[in-house]
């Protein structure tokens, strides 16, 4: 599955899945430095879907607040 992920940088723990539009809205607390925020995003998505973290791949938007991720079930 391919999802568009919209990131908000705040301390709230938010995960909203919109299956109709294949979108995820996600809050992270890590700073976007040296891949820390991207690692937290991958971890949160893998925990939500109960899959291994290597099953989540960021396809586009590594340096952006809007990312396109592939989730392999």
CHARMM-style PDB file with segment names, atoms N, HN, CA, C and O in Angstrom:
ATOM      1  N   UNK     1       0.846  -1.182   0.000  1.00  0.00      PROA
ATOM      2  CA  UNK     1       0.000   0.000   0.000  1.00  0.00      PROA
ATOM      3  C   UNK     1       0.887   1.240   0.000  1.00  0.00      PROA
ATOM      4  O   UNK     1       1.939   1.267   0.639  1.00  0.00      PROA
ATOM      5  N   UNK     2       0.457   2.243  -0.710  1.00  0.00      PROA
ATOM      6  HN  UNK     2      -0.397   2.222  -1.230  1.00  0.00      PROA
ATOM      7  CA  UNK     2       1.146   3.525  -0.759  1.00  0.00      PROA
ATOM      8  C   UNK     2       0.285   4.543  -0.005  1.00  0.00      PROA
ATOM      9  O   UNK     2      -0.913   4.669  -0.259  1.00  0.00      PROA
ATOM     10  N   UNK     3       0.911   5.259   0.920  1.00  0.00      PROA
ATOM     11  HN  UNK     3       1.884   5.157   1.126  1.00  0.00      PROA
ATOM     12  CA  UNK     3       0.212   6.273   1.710  1.00  0.00      PROA
ATOM     13  C   UNK     3       0.949   7.600   1.616  1.00  0.00      PROA
ATOM     14  O   UNK     3       2.175   7.637   1.520  1.00  0.00      PROA
ATOM     15  N   UNK     4       0.186   8.693   1.643  1.00  0.00      PROA
ATOM     16  HN  UNK     4      -0.810   8.663   1.720  1.00  0.00      PROA
ATOM     17  CA  UNK     4       0.742  10.021   1.811  1.00  0.00      PROA
ATOM     18  C   UNK     4       0.714  10.316   3.301  1.00  0.00      PROA
ATOM     19  O   UNK     4      -0.328  10.186   3.944  1.00  0.00      PROA
ATOM     20  N   UNK     5       1.852  10.712   3.850  1.00  0.00      PROA
ATOM     21  HN  UNK     5       2.699  10.818   3.328  1.00  0.00      PROA
ATOM     22  CA  UNK     5       1.961  10.962   5.290  1.00  0.00      PROA
ATOM     23  C   UNK     5       2.242  12.441   5.507  1.00  0.00      PROA
ATOM     24  O   UNK     5       3.213  12.984   4.981  1.00  0.00      PROA
ATOM     25  N   UNK     6       1.381  13.084   6.286  1.00  0.00      PROA
ATOM     26  HN  UNK     6       0.592  12.643   6.713  1.00  0.00      PROA
ATOM     27  CA  UNK     6       1.558  14.496   6.633  1.00  0.00      PROA
ATOM     28  C   UNK     6       2.069  14.562   8.065  1.00  0.00      PROA
ATOM     29  O   UNK     6       1.451  14.022   8.983  1.00  0.00      PROA
ATOM     30  N   UNK     7       3.203  15.230   8.245  1.00  0.00      PROA
ATOM     31  HN  UNK     7       3.706  15.669   7.500  1.00  0.00      PROA
ATOM     32  CA  UNK     7       3.899  15.248   9.525  1.00  0.00      PROA
ATOM     33  C   UNK     7       3.685  16.577  10.227  1.00  0.00      PROA
ATOM     34  O   UNK     7       3.750  17.642   9.614  1.00  0.00      PROA
ATOM     35  N   UNK     8       3.427  16.492  11.527  1.00  0.00      PROA
ATOM     36  HN  UNK     8       3.375  15.627  12.025  1.00  0.00      PROA
ATOM     37  CA  UNK     8       3.382  17.672  12.382  1.00  0.00      PROA
ATOM     38  C   UNK     8       4.427  17.476  13.467  1.00  0.00      PROA
ATOM     39  O   UNK     8       4.499  16.419  14.094  1.00  0.00      PROA
ATOM     40  N   UNK     9       5.238  18.510  13.684  1.00  0.00      PROA
ATOM     41  HN  UNK     9       5.179  19.369  13.175  1.00  0.00      PROA
ATOM     42  CA  UNK     9       6.286  18.438  14.691  1.00  0.00      PROA
ATOM     43  C   UNK     9       5.788  19.082  15.977  1.00  0.00      PROA
ATOM     44  O   UNK     9       5.915  20.291  16.169  1.00  0.00      PROA
ATOM     45  N   UNK    10       5.225  18.269  16.847  1.00  0.00      PROA
ATOM     46  HN  UNK    10       5.121  17.286  16.691  1.00  0.00      PROA
ATOM     47  CA  UNK    10       4.802  18.726  18.164  1.00  0.00      PROA
ATOM     48  C   UNK    10       4.829  17.534  19.112  1.00  0.00      PROA
ATOM     49  O   UNK    10       5.113  16.409  18.701  1.00  0.00      PROA
ATOM     50  N   UNK    11       4.541  17.780  20.338  1.00  0.00      PROA
ATOM     51  HN  UNK    11       4.311  18.694  20.672  1.00  0.00      PROA
ATOM     52  CA  UNK    11       4.665  16.722  21.339  1.00  0.00      PROA
ATOM     53  C   UNK    11       3.400  15.875  21.458  1.00  0.00      PROA
ATOM     54  O   UNK    11       3.378  14.915  22.228  1.00  0.00      PROA
ATOM     55  N   UNK    12       2.354  16.209  20.715  1.00  0.00      PROA
ATOM     56  HN  UNK    12       2.372  16.989  20.089  1.00  0.00      PROA
ATOM     57  CA  UNK    12       1.127  15.419  20.779  1.00  0.00      PROA
ATOM     58  C   UNK    12       1.347  14.058  20.140  1.00  0.00      PROA
ATOM     59  O   UNK    12       2.095  13.923  19.171  1.00  0.00      PROA
ATOM     60  N   UNK    13       0.693  13.067  20.690  1.00  0.00      PROA
ATOM     61  HN  UNK    13       0.086  13.176  21.477  1.00  0.00      PROA
ATOM     62  CA  UNK    13       0.775  11.725  20.120  1.00  0.00      PROA
ATOM     63  C   UNK    13      -0.457  11.532  19.243  1.00  0.00      PROA
ATOM     64  O   UNK    13      -1.522  11.143  19.724  1.00  0.00      PROA
ATOM     65  N   UNK    14      -0.300  11.808  17.961  1.00  0.00      PROA
ATOM     66  HN  UNK    14       0.565  12.125  17.570  1.00  0.00      PROA
ATOM     67  CA  UNK    14      -1.428  11.799  17.044  1.00  0.00      PROA
ATOM     68  C   UNK    14      -1.137  10.870  15.877  1.00  0.00      PROA
ATOM     69  O   UNK    14      -0.062  10.915  15.280  1.00  0.00      PROA
ATOM     70  N   UNK    15      -2.112  10.030  15.564  1.00  0.00      PROA
ATOM     71  HN  UNK    15      -2.985   9.993  16.049  1.00  0.00      PROA
ATOM     72  CA  UNK    15      -2.010   9.148  14.402  1.00  0.00      PROA
ATOM     73  C   UNK    15      -3.413   9.023  13.836  1.00  0.00      PROA
ATOM     74  O   UNK    15      -4.271   8.381  14.442  1.00  0.00      PROA
ATOM     75  N   UNK    16      -3.656   9.629  12.680  1.00  0.00      PROA
ATOM     76  HN  UNK    16      -2.958  10.150  12.188  1.00  0.00      PROA
ATOM     77  CA  UNK    16      -4.970   9.591  12.051  1.00  0.00      PROA
ATOM     78  C   UNK    16      -4.818   8.928  10.689  1.00  0.00      PROA
ATOM     79  O   UNK    16      -4.047   9.384   9.846  1.00  0.00      PROA
ATOM     80  N   UNK    17      -5.562   7.846  10.486  1.00  0.00      PROA
ATOM     81  HN  UNK    17      -6.189   7.475  11.171  1.00  0.00      PROA
ATOM     82  CA  UNK    17      -5.515   7.104   9.233  1.00  0.00      PROA
ATOM     83  C   UNK    17      -6.795   7.367   8.451  1.00  0.00      PROA
ATOM     84  O   UNK    17      -7.895   7.196   8.975  1.00  0.00      PROA
ATOM     85  N   UNK    18      -6.650   7.781   7.202  1.00  0.00      PROA
ATOM     86  HN  UNK    18      -5.756   7.920   6.776  1.00  0.00      PROA
ATOM     87  CA  UNK    18      -7.775   8.013   6.300  1.00  0.00      PROA
ATOM     88  C   UNK    18      -7.645   7.026   5.149  1.00  0.00      PROA
ATOM     89  O   UNK    18      -6.941   7.289   4.173  1.00  0.00      PROA
ATOM     90  N   UNK    19      -8.328   5.889   5.265  1.00  0.00      PROA
ATOM     91  HN  UNK    19      -8.899   5.676   6.058  1.00  0.00      PROA
ATOM     92  CA  UNK    19      -8.218   4.843   4.250  1.00  0.00      PROA
ATOM     93  C   UNK    19      -8.837   5.247   2.921  1.00  0.00      PROA
ATOM     94  O   UNK    19      -8.421   4.753   1.873  1.00  0.00      PROA
ATOM     95  N   UNK    20      -9.827   6.140   2.944  1.00  0.00      PROA
ATOM     96  HN  UNK    20     -10.165   6.541   3.795  1.00  0.00      PROA
ATOM     97  CA  UNK    20     -10.475   6.564   1.704  1.00  0.00      PROA
ATOM     98  C   UNK    20      -9.505   7.289   0.785  1.00  0.00      PROA
ATOM     99  O   UNK    20      -9.565   7.122  -0.433  1.00  0.00      PROA
ATOM    100  N   UNK    21      -8.615   8.090   1.351  1.00  0.00      PROA
ATOM    101  HN  UNK    21      -8.566   8.226   2.340  1.00  0.00      PROA
ATOM    102  CA  UNK    21      -7.660   8.874   0.568  1.00  0.00      PROA
ATOM    103  C   UNK    21      -6.230   8.364   0.676  1.00  0.00      PROA
ATOM    104  O   UNK    21      -5.313   8.977   0.130  1.00  0.00      PROA
ATOM    105  N   UNK    22      -6.029   7.247   1.375  1.00  0.00      PROA
ATOM    106  HN  UNK    22      -6.774   6.749   1.818  1.00  0.00      PROA
ATOM    107  CA  UNK    22      -4.691   6.694   1.621  1.00  0.00      PROA
ATOM    108  C   UNK    22      -3.759   7.744   2.221  1.00  0.00      PROA
ATOM    109  O   UNK    22      -2.650   7.958   1.732  1.00  0.00      PROA
ATOM    110  N   UNK    23      -4.224   8.396   3.286  1.00  0.00      PROA
ATOM    111  HN  UNK    23      -5.125   8.222   3.684  1.00  0.00      PROA
ATOM    112  CA  UNK    23      -3.439   9.416   3.969  1.00  0.00      PROA
ATOM    113  C   UNK    23      -3.305   9.092   5.450  1.00  0.00      PROA
ATOM    114  O   UNK    23      -4.200   8.517   6.070  1.00  0.00      PROA
ATOM    115  N   UNK    24      -2.172   9.476   5.988  1.00  0.00      PROA
ATOM    116  HN  UNK    24      -1.445   9.943   5.484  1.00  0.00      PROA
ATOM    117  CA  UNK    24      -1.912   9.352   7.419  1.00  0.00      PROA
ATOM    118  C   UNK    24      -1.461  10.719   7.911  1.00  0.00      PROA
ATOM    119  O   UNK    24      -0.601  11.354   7.300  1.00  0.00      PROA
ATOM    120  N   UNK    25      -2.043  11.168   9.011  1.00  0.00      PROA
ATOM    121  HN  UNK    25      -2.742  10.652   9.507  1.00  0.00      PROA
ATOM    122  CA  UNK    25      -1.569  12.386   9.668  1.00  0.00      PROA
ATOM    123  C   UNK    25      -0.908  11.944  10.958  1.00  0.00      PROA
ATOM    124  O   UNK    25      -1.510  11.225  11.755  1.00  0.00      PROA
ATOM    125  N   UNK    26       0.329  12.374  11.165  1.00  0.00      PROA
ATOM    126  HN  UNK    26       0.817  12.958  10.518  1.00  0.00      PROA
ATOM    127  CA  UNK    26       1.153  11.826  12.227  1.00  0.00      PROA
ATOM    128  C   UNK    26       1.930  12.935  12.922  1.00  0.00      PROA
ATOM    129  O   UNK    26       2.469  13.828  12.268  1.00  0.00      PROA
ATOM    130  N   UNK    27       1.985  12.877  14.240  1.00  0.00      PROA
ATOM    131  HN  UNK    27       1.547  12.151  14.771  1.00  0.00      PROA
ATOM    132  CA  UNK    27       2.793  13.827  15.011  1.00  0.00      PROA
ATOM    133  C   UNK    27       4.040  13.126  15.516  1.00  0.00      PROA
ATOM    134  O   UNK    27       3.992  11.977  15.954  1.00  0.00      PROA
ATOM    135  N   UNK    28       5.162  13.838  15.448  1.00  0.00      PROA
ATOM    136  HN  UNK    28       5.201  14.772  15.091  1.00  0.00      PROA
ATOM    137  CA  UNK    28       6.419  13.305  15.954  1.00  0.00      PROA
ATOM    138  C   UNK    28       7.037  14.304  16.927  1.00  0.00      PROA
ATOM    139  O   UNK    28       6.833  15.512  16.812  1.00  0.00      PROA
ATOM    140  N   UNK    29       7.784  13.786  17.872  1.00  0.00      PROA
ATOM    141  HN  UNK    29       7.950  12.804  17.965  1.00  0.00      PROA
ATOM    142  CA  UNK    29       8.443  14.652  18.846  1.00  0.00      PROA
ATOM    143  C   UNK    29       9.930  14.824  18.546  1.00  0.00      PROA
ATOM    144  O   UNK    29      10.574  15.722  19.087  1.00  0.00      PROA
ATOM    145  N   UNK    30      10.472  13.969  17.689  1.00  0.00      PROA
ATOM    146  HN  UNK    30       9.948  13.239  17.249  1.00  0.00      PROA
ATOM    147  CA  UNK    30      11.894  14.063  17.327  1.00  0.00      PROA
ATOM    148  C   UNK    30      12.131  15.257  16.414  1.00  0.00      PROA
ATOM    149  O   UNK    30      11.252  15.672  15.658  1.00  0.00      PROA
ATOM    150  N   UNK    31      13.340  15.797  16.504  1.00  0.00      PROA
ATOM    151  HN  UNK    31      14.054  15.460  17.118  1.00  0.00      PROA
ATOM    152  CA  UNK    31      13.701  16.896  15.622  1.00  0.00      PROA
ATOM    153  C   UNK    31      14.118  16.336  14.262  1.00  0.00      PROA
ATOM    154  O   UNK    31      14.679  15.244  14.187  1.00  0.00      PROA
ATOM    155  N   UNK    32      13.845  17.078  13.193  1.00  0.00      PROA
ATOM    156  HN  UNK    32      13.389  17.966  13.255  1.00  0.00      PROA
ATOM    157  CA  UNK    32      14.209  16.578  11.858  1.00  0.00      PROA
ATOM    158  C   UNK    32      15.691  16.779  11.562  1.00  0.00      PROA
ATOM    159  O   UNK    32      16.063  17.573  10.698  1.00  0.00      PROA
ATOM    160  N   UNK    33      16.520  16.053  12.285  1.00  0.00      PROA
ATOM    161  HN  UNK    33      16.218  15.408  12.987  1.00  0.00      PROA
ATOM    162  CA  UNK    33      17.966  16.178  12.143  1.00  0.00      PROA
ATOM    163  C   UNK    33      18.581  14.788  12.110  1.00  0.00      PROA
ATOM    164  O   UNK    33      18.306  13.959  12.978  1.00  0.00      PROA
ATOM    165  N   UNK    34      19.407  14.539  11.115  1.00  0.00      PROA
ATOM    166  HN  UNK    34      19.630  15.212  10.410  1.00  0.00      PROA
ATOM    167  CA  UNK    34      20.111  13.264  10.957  1.00  0.00      PROA
ATOM    168  C   UNK    34      19.167  12.054  10.895  1.00  0.00      PROA
ATOM    169  O   UNK    34      19.520  10.966  11.348  1.00  0.00      PROA
ATOM    170  N   UNK    35      17.972  12.248  10.335  1.00  0.00      PROA
ATOM    171  HN  UNK    35      17.685  13.132   9.967  1.00  0.00      PROA
ATOM    172  CA  UNK    35      17.046  11.138  10.145  1.00  0.00      PROA
ATOM    173  C   UNK    35      16.270  10.708  11.377  1.00  0.00      PROA
ATOM    174  O   UNK    35      15.556   9.707  11.326  1.00  0.00      PROA
ATOM    175  N   UNK    36      16.388  11.433  12.484  1.00  0.00      PROA
ATOM    176  HN  UNK    36      16.968  12.246  12.525  1.00  0.00      PROA
ATOM    177  CA  UNK    36      15.697  11.027  13.715  1.00  0.00      PROA
ATOM    178  C   UNK    36      14.182  11.051  13.545  1.00  0.00      PROA
ATOM    179  O   UNK    36      13.494  10.128  13.979  1.00  0.00      PROA
ATOM    180  N   UNK    37      13.659  12.102  12.914  1.00  0.00      PROA
ATOM    181  HN  UNK    37      14.218  12.852  12.560  1.00  0.00      PROA
ATOM    182  CA  UNK    37      12.215  12.195  12.710  1.00  0.00      PROA
ATOM    183  C   UNK    37      11.734  11.107  11.750  1.00  0.00      PROA
ATOM    184  O   UNK    37      10.687  10.504  11.984  1.00  0.00      PROA
ATOM    185  N   UNK    38      12.475  10.849  10.683  1.00  0.00      PROA
ATOM    186  HN  UNK    38      13.325  11.339  10.493  1.00  0.00      PROA
ATOM    187  CA  UNK    38      12.095   9.794   9.744  1.00  0.00      PROA
ATOM    188  C   UNK    38      12.091   8.422  10.415  1.00  0.00      PROA
ATOM    189  O   UNK    38      11.220   7.598  10.136  1.00  0.00      PROA
ATOM    190  N   UNK    39      13.048   8.175  11.286  1.00  0.00      PROA
ATOM    191  HN  UNK    39      13.757   8.844  11.512  1.00  0.00      PROA
ATOM    192  CA  UNK    39      13.075   6.906  12.016  1.00  0.00      PROA
ATOM    193  C   UNK    39      11.865   6.783  12.939  1.00  0.00      PROA
ATOM    194  O   UNK    39      11.282   5.706  13.063  1.00  0.00      PROA
ATOM    195  N   UNK    40      11.485   7.891  13.588  1.00  0.00      PROA
ATOM    196  HN  UNK    40      11.959   8.766  13.487  1.00  0.00      PROA
ATOM    197  CA  UNK    40      10.308   7.855  14.463  1.00  0.00      PROA
ATOM    198  C   UNK    40       9.035   7.625  13.640  1.00  0.00      PROA
ATOM    199  O   UNK    40       8.138   6.901  14.073  1.00  0.00      PROA
ATOM    200  N   UNK    41       8.957   8.228  12.473  1.00  0.00      PROA
ATOM    201  HN  UNK    41       9.685   8.816  12.121  1.00  0.00      PROA
ATOM    202  CA  UNK    41       7.802   8.037  11.589  1.00  0.00      PROA
ATOM    203  C   UNK    41       7.681   6.574  11.193  1.00  0.00      PROA
ATOM    204  O   UNK    41       6.598   5.994  11.276  1.00  0.00      PROA
ATOM    205  N   UNK    42       8.777   5.980  10.766  1.00  0.00      PROA
ATOM    206  HN  UNK    42       9.657   6.451  10.699  1.00  0.00      PROA
ATOM    207  CA  UNK    42       8.771   4.563  10.378  1.00  0.00      PROA
ATOM    208  C   UNK    42       8.380   3.685  11.558  1.00  0.00      PROA
ATOM    209  O   UNK    42       7.617   2.733  11.398  1.00  0.00      PROA
ATOM    210  N   UNK    43       8.894   3.997  12.733  1.00  0.00      PROA
ATOM    211  HN  UNK    43       9.514   4.770  12.864  1.00  0.00      PROA
ATOM    212  CA  UNK    43       8.588   3.211  13.929  1.00  0.00      PROA
ATOM    213  C   UNK    43       7.106   3.308  14.290  1.00  0.00      PROA
ATOM    214  O   UNK    43       6.483   2.296  14.610  1.00  0.00      PROA
ATOM    215  N   UNK    44       6.541   4.505  14.242  1.00  0.00      PROA
ATOM    216  HN  UNK    44       7.048   5.327  13.982  1.00  0.00      PROA
ATOM    217  CA  UNK    44       5.126   4.679  14.589  1.00  0.00      PROA
ATOM    218  C   UNK    44       4.208   3.981  13.592  1.00  0.00      PROA
ATOM    219  O   UNK    44       3.214   3.367  13.981  1.00  0.00      PROA
ATOM    220  N   UNK    45       4.540   4.074  12.316  1.00  0.00      PROA
ATOM    221  HN  UNK    45       5.348   4.572  12.001  1.00  0.00      PROA
ATOM    222  CA  UNK    45       3.715   3.398  11.310  1.00  0.00      PROA
ATOM    223  C   UNK    45       3.805   1.889  11.464  1.00  0.00      PROA
ATOM    224  O   UNK    45       2.788   1.200  11.378  1.00  0.00      PROA
ATOM    225  N   UNK    46       4.994   1.366  11.688  1.00  0.00      PROA
ATOM    226  HN  UNK    46       5.820   1.925  11.758  1.00  0.00      PROA
ATOM    227  CA  UNK    46       5.141  -0.087  11.858  1.00  0.00      PROA
ATOM    228  C   UNK    46       4.439  -0.571  13.120  1.00  0.00      PROA
ATOM    229  O   UNK    46       3.861  -1.658  13.120  1.00  0.00      PROA
ATOM    230  N   UNK    47       4.476   0.208  14.190  1.00  0.00      PROA
ATOM    231  HN  UNK    47       4.945   1.091  14.191  1.00  0.00      PROA
ATOM    232  CA  UNK    47       3.756  -0.170  15.411  1.00  0.00      PROA
ATOM    233  C   UNK    47       2.252  -0.156  15.200  1.00  0.00      PROA
ATOM    234  O   UNK    47       1.548  -1.043  15.684  1.00  0.00      PROA
ATOM    235  N   UNK    48       1.753   0.841  14.484  1.00  0.00      PROA
ATOM    236  HN  UNK    48       2.325   1.561  14.090  1.00  0.00      PROA
ATOM    237  CA  UNK    48       0.312   0.950  14.250  1.00  0.00      PROA
ATOM    238  C   UNK    48      -0.201  -0.254  13.455  1.00  0.00      PROA
ATOM    239  O   UNK    48      -1.234  -0.829  13.799  1.00  0.00      PROA
ATOM    240  N   UNK    49       0.512  -0.634  12.403  1.00  0.00      PROA
ATOM    241  HN  UNK    49       1.351  -0.167  12.123  1.00  0.00      PROA
ATOM    242  CA  UNK    49       0.084  -1.741  11.554  1.00  0.00      PROA
ATOM    243  C   UNK    49       0.596  -3.091  12.050  1.00  0.00      PROA
ATOM    244  O   UNK    49       0.310  -4.125  11.446  1.00  0.00      PROA
ATOM    245  N   UNK    50       1.353  -3.084  13.148  1.00  0.00      PROA
ATOM    246  HN  UNK    50       1.586  -2.244  13.639  1.00  0.00      PROA
ATOM    247  CA  UNK    50       1.884  -4.307  13.750  1.00  0.00      PROA
ATOM    248  C   UNK    50       2.724  -5.112  12.743  1.00  0.00      PROA
ATOM    249  O   UNK    50       2.524  -6.311  12.547  1.00  0.00      PROA
ATOM    250  N   UNK    51       3.668  -4.400  12.119  1.00  0.00      PROA
ATOM    251  HN  UNK    51       3.830  -3.427  12.278  1.00  0.00      PROA
ATOM    252  CA  UNK    51       4.584  -5.020  11.164  1.00  0.00      PROA
ATOM    253  C   UNK    51       6.013  -4.624  11.543  1.00  0.00      PROA
ATOM    254  O   UNK    51       6.218  -3.761  12.397  1.00  0.00      PROA
ATOM    255  N   UNK    52       6.988  -5.253  10.909  1.00  0.00      PROA
ATOM    256  HN  UNK    52       6.822  -5.953  10.215  1.00  0.00      PROA
ATOM    257  CA  UNK    52       8.385  -4.918  11.162  1.00  0.00      PROA
ATOM    258  C   UNK    52       8.713  -3.567  10.534  1.00  0.00      PROA
ATOM    259  O   UNK    52       8.138  -3.191   9.512  1.00  0.00      PROA
ATOM    260  N   UNK    53       9.633  -2.849  11.149  1.00  0.00      PROA
ATOM    261  HN  UNK    53      10.100  -3.155  11.979  1.00  0.00      PROA
ATOM    262  CA  UNK    53       9.973  -1.506  10.661  1.00  0.00      PROA
ATOM    263  C   UNK    53      10.613  -1.534   9.273  1.00  0.00      PROA
ATOM    264  O   UNK    53      10.535  -0.545   8.544  1.00  0.00      PROA
ATOM    265  N   UNK    54      11.242  -2.641   8.897  1.00  0.00      PROA
ATOM    266  HN  UNK    54      11.306  -3.445   9.490  1.00  0.00      PROA
ATOM    267  CA  UNK    54      11.828  -2.702   7.554  1.00  0.00      PROA
ATOM    268  C   UNK    54      10.773  -2.949   6.471  1.00  0.00      PROA
ATOM    269  O   UNK    54      11.106  -3.023   5.288  1.00  0.00      PROA
ATOM    270  N   UNK    55       9.499  -3.076   6.874  1.00  0.00      PROA
ATOM    271  HN  UNK    55       9.229  -3.015   7.835  1.00  0.00      PROA
ATOM    272  CA  UNK    55       8.398  -3.196   5.923  1.00  0.00      PROA
ATOM    273  C   UNK    55       7.818  -1.835   5.552  1.00  0.00      PROA
ATOM    274  O   UNK    55       6.892  -1.753   4.745  1.00  0.00      PROA
ATOM    275  N   UNK    56       8.359  -0.767   6.136  1.00  0.00      PROA
ATOM    276  HN  UNK    56       9.111  -0.833   6.792  1.00  0.00      PROA
ATOM    277  CA  UNK    56       7.923   0.600   5.842  1.00  0.00      PROA
ATOM    278  C   UNK    56       9.080   1.325   5.171  1.00  0.00      PROA
ATOM    279  O   UNK    56      10.190   1.369   5.701  1.00  0.00      PROA
ATOM    280  N   UNK    57       8.808   1.894   3.996  1.00  0.00      PROA
ATOM    281  HN  UNK    57       7.906   1.858   3.565  1.00  0.00      PROA
ATOM    282  CA  UNK    57       9.862   2.564   3.237  1.00  0.00      PROA
ATOM    283  C   UNK    57       9.371   3.935   2.783  1.00  0.00      PROA
ATOM    284  O   UNK    57       8.277   4.060   2.232  1.00  0.00      PROA
ATOM    285  N   UNK    58      10.188   4.962   3.018  1.00  0.00      PROA
ATOM    286  HN  UNK    58      11.077   4.861   3.465  1.00  0.00      PROA
ATOM    287  CA  UNK    58       9.864   6.297   2.545  1.00  0.00      PROA
ATOM    288  C   UNK    58      10.302   6.395   1.083  1.00  0.00      PROA
ATOM    289  O   UNK    58      11.489   6.304   0.770  1.00  0.00      PROA
ATOM    290  N   UNK    59       9.322   6.581   0.194  1.00  0.00      PROA
ATOM    291  HN  UNK    59       8.358   6.655   0.448  1.00  0.00      PROA
ATOM    292  CA  UNK    59       9.619   6.648  -1.235  1.00  0.00      PROA
ATOM    293  C   UNK    59       9.990   8.064  -1.673  1.00  0.00      PROA
ATOM    294  O   UNK    59      10.930   8.249  -2.446  1.00  0.00      PROA
ATOM    295  N   UNK    60       9.258   9.055  -1.183  1.00  0.00      PROA
ATOM    296  HN  UNK    60       8.495   8.905  -0.555  1.00  0.00      PROA
ATOM    297  CA  UNK    60       9.508  10.451  -1.535  1.00  0.00      PROA
ATOM    298  C   UNK    60       9.284  11.321  -0.308  1.00  0.00      PROA
ATOM    299  O   UNK    60       8.496  10.984   0.576  1.00  0.00      PROA
ATOM    300  N   UNK    61       9.994  12.451  -0.267  1.00  0.00      PROA
ATOM    301  HN  UNK    61      10.635  12.724  -0.984  1.00  0.00      PROA
ATOM    302  CA  UNK    61       9.783  13.429   0.781  1.00  0.00      PROA
ATOM    303  C   UNK    61      10.633  13.225   2.019  1.00  0.00      PROA
ATOM    304  O   UNK    61      10.205  13.567   3.121  1.00  0.00      PROA
ATOM    305  N   UNK    62      11.817  12.680   1.863  1.00  0.00      PROA
ATOM    306  HN  UNK    62      12.164  12.403   0.967  1.00  0.00      PROA
ATOM    307  CA  UNK    62      12.693  12.422   3.009  1.00  0.00      PROA
ATOM    308  C   UNK    62      12.983  13.719   3.772  1.00  0.00      PROA
ATOM    309  O   UNK    62      13.127  13.701   4.995  1.00  0.00      PROA
ATOM    310  N   UNK    63      13.068  14.839   3.052  1.00  0.00      PROA
ATOM    311  HN  UNK    63      12.951  14.853   2.059  1.00  0.00      PROA
ATOM    312  CA  UNK    63      13.369  16.133   3.672  1.00  0.00      PROA
ATOM    313  C   UNK    63      12.148  17.042   3.704  1.00  0.00      PROA
ATOM    314  O   UNK    63      12.298  18.262   3.776  1.00  0.00      PROA
ATOM    315  N   UNK    64      10.946  16.481   3.654  1.00  0.00      PROA
ATOM    316  HN  UNK    64      10.824  15.490   3.595  1.00  0.00      PROA
ATOM    317  CA  UNK    64       9.726  17.267   3.571  1.00  0.00      PROA
ATOM    318  C   UNK    64       8.757  16.877   4.687  1.00  0.00      PROA
ATOM    319  O   UNK    64       8.894  15.809   5.284  1.00  0.00      PROA
ATOM    320  N   UNK    65       7.777  17.739   4.969  1.00  0.00      PROA
ATOM    321  HN  UNK    65       7.665  18.607   4.484  1.00  0.00      PROA
ATOM    322  CA  UNK    65       6.742  17.427   5.942  1.00  0.00      PROA
ATOM    323  C   UNK    65       5.671  16.518   5.367  1.00  0.00      PROA
ATOM    324  O   UNK    65       4.885  15.931   6.110  1.00  0.00      PROA
ATOM    325  N   UNK    66       5.638  16.402   4.053  1.00  0.00      PROA
ATOM    326  HN  UNK    66       6.277  16.879   3.449  1.00  0.00      PROA
ATOM    327  CA  UNK    66       4.713  15.487   3.388  1.00  0.00      PROA
ATOM    328  C   UNK    66       5.536  14.404   2.716  1.00  0.00      PROA
ATOM    329  O   UNK    66       6.403  14.686   1.888  1.00  0.00      PROA
ATOM    330  N   UNK    67       5.258  13.175   3.078  1.00  0.00      PROA
ATOM    331  HN  UNK    67       4.554  12.946   3.750  1.00  0.00      PROA
ATOM    332  CA  UNK    67       6.045  12.048   2.589  1.00  0.00      PROA
ATOM    333  C   UNK    67       5.136  11.034   1.890  1.00  0.00      PROA
ATOM    334  O   UNK    67       3.934  10.983   2.149  1.00  0.00      PROA
ATOM    335  N   UNK    68       5.705  10.257   1.033  1.00  0.00      PROA
ATOM    336  HN  UNK    68       6.682  10.298   0.822  1.00  0.00      PROA
ATOM    337  CA  UNK    68       5.020   9.144   0.421  1.00  0.00      PROA
ATOM    338  C   UNK    68       5.720   7.881   0.897  1.00  0.00      PROA
ATOM    339  O   UNK    68       6.913   7.694   0.661  1.00  0.00      PROA
ATOM    340  N   UNK    69       4.971   7.018   1.569  1.00  0.00      PROA
ATOM    341  HN  UNK    69       4.001   7.170   1.762  1.00  0.00      PROA
ATOM    342  CA  UNK    69       5.566   5.797   2.125  1.00  0.00      PROA
ATOM    343  C   UNK    69       4.893   4.575   1.524  1.00  0.00      PROA
ATOM    344  O   UNK    69       3.722   4.597   1.146  1.00  0.00      PROA
ATOM    345  N   UNK    70       5.672   3.518   1.451  1.00  0.00      PROA
ATOM    346  HN  UNK    70       6.623   3.500   1.759  1.00  0.00      PROA
ATOM    347  CA  UNK    70       5.162   2.221   1.023  1.00  0.00      PROA
ATOM    348  C   UNK    70       5.153   1.303   2.230  1.00  0.00      PROA
ATOM    349  O   UNK    70       6.144   1.183   2.951  1.00  0.00      PROA
ATOM    350  N   UNK    71       4.007   0.655   2.436  1.00  0.00      PROA
ATOM    351  HN  UNK    71       3.202   0.752   1.851  1.00  0.00      PROA
ATOM    352  CA  UNK    71       3.862  -0.292   3.545  1.00  0.00      PROA
ATOM    353  C   UNK    71       3.631  -1.665   2.945  1.00  0.00      PROA
ATOM    354  O   UNK    71       2.655  -1.891   2.230  1.00  0.00      PROA
ATOM    355  N   UNK    72       4.543  -2.577   3.245  1.00  0.00      PROA
ATOM    356  HN  UNK    72       5.336  -2.393   3.826  1.00  0.00      PROA
ATOM    357  CA  UNK    72       4.469  -3.928   2.709  1.00  0.00      PROA
ATOM    358  C   UNK    72       3.954  -4.874   3.790  1.00  0.00      PROA
ATOM    359  O   UNK    72       4.614  -5.107   4.803  1.00  0.00      PROA
ATOM    360  N   UNK    73       2.776  -5.405   3.554  1.00  0.00      PROA
ATOM    361  HN  UNK    73       2.240  -5.216   2.731  1.00  0.00      PROA
ATOM    362  CA  UNK    73       2.163  -6.316   4.532  1.00  0.00      PROA
ATOM    363  C   UNK    73       2.576  -7.732   4.285  1.00  0.00      PROA
ATOM    364  OT1 UNK    73       2.156  -8.633   5.011  1.00  0.00      PROA
TER     365      UNK     73
END
